[in-house]
Amino acid sequence: MNSRLLTVLALTIGVATPAIAGQAQDPAAKPTFTRDIAPIFQDKCEACHRPDSIAPMSLVSYDEARPWARAIKQRVEQHQMPPWHIDKSIGIQAFKNDRSLSDRQIATIVAWVDGGALKGDPKDMPKAREWPSEQGWNFAKQFGQAAPDLVIKSTPYTQKAGSNDTWWKPVVETGLKEDRWVRAIEIRPGSVKGRKITHHAIARLQQDDPDVQQNADQDAAAGNLNNTGTFMEWAVGKQGEQMRPNSGKLMKAGSRIVWDIHYSSGGEDVTDVVELGIYFYPKGQEPKFKQTLHLMGGTNSSGVDIPPNTVKATQGFFVLRENGSVESFQPHMHLRGKAMSIEAILPTGQLQVLSYVDHFNFNWHNSYVYEDDAAPLLPKGTILKVTAWHDNTAANKANPDPNVWVGYGDRTVDEMAHAWVNVTYMNDQDYKAELDARRARLTPRTTSQQQ
C-alpha cells in the first residue's frame, strides 16, 4: 500500500452522517418550537443554555427561548453559536464532539424566527433531556458510576473583587498507593461562581517516569519550556477527555499534581478550588498504547512580537519521535488571536492540512476531537506545522488597544500561540496493523466480496 493512499485513508475519509435533529417534516409548513427547534436546542445548545448553567439564558422551554428569537437567529446565521470555529471547507471534518449546526439546522432556525417563532403542538415536544447538575460529572454515567474513581482538589484560593489576574500553583498529593492506568479525565471549577473567575486550569502530573521527561524535552524543542508532565487542561468550552480504546495515561504511586490555575477578576470576592476527576481502567487491565498531551508551539523560538495596527503570522514545528495517531487539536491564543492551522509534513515531503480554525474566539477554547477513523495516522519523522495569526488592528473587536506593541506574556492583554494536541504513540508493527485495520473498515467492498 503506497504512502499516498495511506495518507488519503488517514486524513480524508468521512463518516456516516446521522439524521439531522429538528428537520421540519413538511417543507411547506412553518417550523415550530416543539417539533423542529426543541430537538436542535437539546442536541446543540442545552449543554450550556439551561437553568443554573453558565449561559446567560435557558433555551429549554418555549417560554424561555421565545424572547431571544431574533438574537438566536443572528447568532446562528453568523456562526457565532454554538461555538465551533473550524473552517468546514478545509481539512478533517469528522469530530466526536462536533457541536456545530448544519446548514439545514441553521435554515430551520431562521425559518422559525421569520415565520413568527411559533410554539406548535405541545404533543410534539420531545422528552426533556436529563443533564447532570452544573457541578455534576459528565463522564460518570457512561462508566456506570456516580462519580470519578479519584477526585483531586487544588488548595482553596480567594480572588478578590477587582484584583489583577492571579496564577495559583499549589502542589497536591494524588494519594495513589499503586500504579493505575487512566481512561478518562475531567477538570472543573469547584463551584458555579468559580467558573466565572477561572480562565483556565492545567494539571501537571509529577512522577518518576522517563516518558514524562522525554515529552517535556520534545515540547521544549518546539518552543514550550514549561510543559513537564501535562496531564489535562481545562478552559471554557472543554469538559474533559476520554482516551481511545486500548489507550491511556499512567499514574504512578506517590505521584503529585502540580496545578497552574489562572484566575481572572470578578465582581465579588470568590473562594474556590479546581477539581480533577479521574476514571481508571479496572485493576489488571492495562491498555496497549500511551496517550500524551503535547503543547505544540505556534512560534517556536521566534516568540510573539506584534507591532501596532498589524496582522502577523508566526509558525512552529513539532517532529513526531514515533508513529502516532493525532487525536485532537485545540488552538490557544489571547485577545489578538485570529486563526490557527495545523498541517502535517510527511517524510515524503507531502503536505496535508489537518485542521484550520479560521475564526478563533478567546472566550471559547474548543478541543476538536477527531473521529476514530478520521484521526490522522502519521509515521515517525512527520513534522507538525502550527501556524498562528494575530490581529492587532481595530478590525478585531476583541482587541483592547490596537495602538500598542504586543509581546509574549501570560496576561490576557499579552499574547502567545500554541496548540494542545493529544497523540497516541505506537511502534512500527502496531502502526501498520492500525493502518491495515482502518483500510479494511473504510475501503468500499466489491460485489464479489459482498456475496
N, C-alpha and C positions, 0 to 999 in steps of 0.2 A: 504494500500500500504506500503510495508516494506521499511526500510531506505536504504537498498542496491539498490533497484530498483529506489528510488528517486535519489540516487547518480548517477546511470547509466544514468537516464534521464537528470540530470543536467550537467553532466560532459562529457559524451562520445557520445552524439548524433551528427551526422554530418548534413550538409545541402546540398541541391542540388547544383551541380556544373554547371555553365553556360558553353556554348560553348566557346572553347578556341580561343581567338583572334589571328590571324596571323597563323593559322594552314594551311599548304600547302594543296591545293585542290587535287593535283595529286601527290601521293607519288613518282612517277618516275621522276617528273620534279624538276629541281633545284629551290630552293626558290628564290624569287626576292624581292627587297625592296618594290616596290609598292603594290604587292599582299600579301606578307607574313610578312614582317618586320615592315612596317609603322604602321599597326594596333597594333602590340605589343608595339612599342615605344609610340604611342599615349596613350595606356592604362596604361603603367607602367613606362615610362621614361620622358615624356614631362612635367610632373608637375615641374621638375627641369631643364631638358635639353631642353630649348627653348630660343630664343633671349632675352637678358637682364634679365635673371633669375640667380639663384645662382650657377648653374652648370658651369663648365669651357668651355663647348661646347654645341651647339644646335644639336639635333638629329631629327629635324622636317622634313627636306628635304633630299633627297638622296645625293645631293652635300655636305651638311653639315655633314652627317653621314659617307660617304664613306671613308674619310681619317682616321677615327678612327676604322675601321672594325676589325682589329686584336686586338686592345686594348679592344674593346667591347667583342669580343669572350673570351678573357682571363678573363675579369671581371665577365661575366655571368657564365662561366664554374666553376669559383672559388666561386660563390655565393657571390661575393662582391657587385654586383649591380644587381638589385636595392637593397638598404639597407633593409634587413629583416632578423633578426638574430635568430629567433625562430627555435629550433630543430623540424623538421617536423615529427619526429618519436615518439615524446613524448607529452602527454597532449592534450589539446584542440587545434584544428586546424581550427576552423571556426571563421574568423575575418571579421569585417565590412570594415577594411581598409587594407586588405592584398595586398601589392604592389609587392610581390614576383613573380618570374616566375615559371611556371610549368615545369616539366621535358621535356614536349613536346615543350614548347616555347623555352627553352634553346637549345634543339636539332635543332629546326628550325633556330635559330640564328647561331649556329655553322655550320650547313649545308650551310647557306647562305654565310658565310665567306669562308669556304672551297671550295665552288663552284664558287668563283671568285667575290663575293659580287655584283651580277648583279642588275641592276636598274629595269628592267622589263617594262611592258607596262604602259605608263602614265595613260591610261584609268582605270587601276586597283587601282590607288591611292585613298585611302579613303578621304572623305571630311575633310578638315582641322578642327582640334579641336579648339574650342574657349576657350581661357583661360583669366582670369582676368589679368590685368597688375600686375607686381610683387608686387606692393603695393595695389592691389585690395583686396577686402574681399571675402573669399572663400564661406561663407555660405549665403551671402545676396540674391543671385539669387533664391535659393530654397525656401526662405521665401517670394519671390516676392518683394524684397526690393533692393534699390541701395546701401545701407549701413546699418550697425547695428543701432539699436534703440538708443544706447548710446555709445559714444566713450570717454574714459577717458585716458588722456595722462600723462605720468610722466613728471617731470620737466626736461629741457634740461641738458645734461652733455657733456662736451668736453673731449674726450680721446686723449691725446697727443701721437704722433708717438713714438713708442719705450718705452712707460711708462709701469710701472708694472700694473698687474691686479687691477681693481678697483671694489668695491661693492657700488653701488649707491642706497640709501634707502630713497627717498623722500616720503612724505605723501600727498595725494591729495584727496580733497573732491569729492564725487560722484555727488553731486548736486541734489540727489533724494529728492523730497518733499513728496513722499508716498512710501509705501512698494510695491515692484514688484517682480514677480517670473521670473526666468531666464530659458530659454530653450536651449540656445547655447552661447558659449563664444569663442572668438578668441583673440590671442595676437600676435602682430608683431612688429618688429623694425620699426621705422618711415620712414626709407629710405633704399635703396639697400646698401649704404655704411655702414649704421648702422647694417645690417645683418652680415657684415664681422667682426665686433668687439663685437657683443652681444653674449656672450656664453650662457646665459640663463636669463630669467626674470620671477620672481614669483610675482604674485599679491595676497596680503592677504586682506581679507575683514574684516574691523574693525567696529563692530557694537554691539549694546546691544542685544545679542541673546544667551540664555543659551546653545543652541546646540553647538555654536562655542567653548565655553569653555570646554564643555564636550568632544568634539572631540579632542581639544588640549591636555586635560588631558590624553585621551586614547593614543594619539601619543606619549606623554611624557613617559608613562608607557612602551612603546615599544622602548624607547631609543632616541626619537626625541623631543628635548626640545623647539625648536623654530618654531613651526608649527601652531601657533594660527591663525585660520581663513583662511587657504589656499583656495584660490578661483580658481586659474588657474596658470599653469606653462608653459612657452614656452622655447623650446630649438630646435636646428637644428633637423629636422625630424618630428616636430609636427606642426600642424596648428591650432588646437583648439579642442573643444569637444562639442558634442551635447548630450543633456540629452535623456534618454529613454522616449518613450511616457508616458505621465502622471507622469513624474518626473521632478524635477527641483531644483534650488537653490534660496533661498530667499535673496533679497537685501532690506534692510530696509531704511526708510527715515533718512537722516542725517548720513549715513554711509560714511566711508572713505576707500581708497585703500592705503595700506602700500606696497610700492614697494621694491623688493630686486633684483637688476639688477647687473649681473656680466659682466663687460666689460673687454675684453682682448686687448692686444696690436695689433696695426695695423701699416701699413707703412706710414700713414699720419695722421694728426690731423682730427678727426671726431667728429662733434657735432650732437647728435641725441636724440630722445625721444623713448619711447616704448608706443605703443597704445593698449588699451584694448577695444575690441569691444563686446558689449553685446546685445543679442537678447532676448526680453521679450515675455512672454506669453501675449496674448491680455488681456486688463484690465477686471477683473472679472473672468478670467479663472485661477483657482488655481489647480495645479497638486496635485495628491494624495500623492506622495512619494517625500521625500527629498533625494537628492544625495550628498554624501560627498567625497571629495578628501582627502585621508589619505596618510601620509608619514610613511610607514612601514619599520622600521629599519632592516637592514641585519646584524646588530651587537649587538643590544640591549645595555646592559651596558658594554660589553666586549671591545668596541672600535675597532680601527684598529691598529694593531701592526704587521708589516710585516718585518721580517729580510731580509737582502740582499740575493739575489740568491735563493729565496724561493717562492713556490706556497702555498698559505694559504687560507683556507676556514673559514668563520665566519657565524653565524646564528643569526636570530632574530625571535621573536614570537609576534603575534598580536591576541588578543582574540576578536571575534565579540560580541559586547554587546547586539546585537539584530539579528534576522533573516535578511539575506541580499542577494542581488544579486551582485556578483563581476563583475563589468562592464569592467574593463580594467586593464592592468598591464604594467608598464614601469620601467625597471631597471635603476638605476643611480649609476655609479661609475666614477672613473677618469682613468688616463692612464694605471694603472696596472690592471684595471678591465678585467676579463677573461670570467666569466659566472655568471648567476644568475637564480635561480629557485624559484617558489612559489608553495607551497603544502598546502593542506587542511587536518587537522587532525580533523575528525568529533568527536562529543561527544561519539560515539560508539567505538572510537579508530581506526576506519578505516582511512587509509592514501590514499589521491588522489593527484597525480601530476597535477597541473593545467597548468603550462607553464614552459618551460625551454629555456632560451636564452643561447645557447652554444658558440656563438662567439660574445660577447659584443664588440661594437666598439664605443669608446668615441666620435667619430665625428658625430654619429647619435643617437639621443635619441628618439627612436621609442616608441610610446604608442600603445600597442596591444589591440584593442577594440574588444571584443567578440561579435559574432552574438547574436541576441536576444535569440534564443533557445539554445545557447551554453554557455552563461554566467552562471557560476555555481551558483545555488541557495543553500545557506548554512544555517543551523539552528544556532540559537544563542548558544554561547559556543564553536563554531568551532574555532580552533586555526589555523591561517595562518602562516605558517613557511617559512621564506625567507632565502635562503642560497646564500651567495656570495663567489666567488672565485677570488682571486687576484694573478696575475703572476708577481712577481718581479724578473724575470730572463732575460737573454739575448735572450731567445726564443721569448719573447714578443717584437715585432718590434716597438711598441709604447712606450716602456719603456725608459725614458730619462737617467736612470742610475741604472743598476741592483745591483750595489755595495754599495748602501746606504740603511739605515733603513728608512722605510716609516711609518708615523703615520697619525692620523686624521688631516684634515685641509681643508679649502675652496679653497686653491690654486690648480691649475691643477696638480702640481707636488706632492701634498699631496693626501690622499685617503679618501674615505667614501664609504658607501654602504647602499642604501635604495631603496625602490620601491614606486613609486607613484601608488596608487590603488584607483580607484573610486568604492564606494559601495553605493547601494540604499537600505536603510533600510525599513523593513515592519514588522507589528505586526503578531501575530500567525495566525489570520484569513486570512489576505491578503497573507501571505506566503503559507498557504495551498491552497488558491484559485489559486495562481500563479502556484504551483506545479501541481494541477489538470488540469489547462488550458494547461500547457505545455505537460502533459501526453496525453491529448486529441489530441493535434496537432501532436505529434511525434509517438504515438503508431500506428502501422500499423492496418488498418481497416480489419476486417474479411469479407469473401464473403457475409455473411448474412447481415452485416452492410452496405455493398455497394449496396445491392439490394433494 
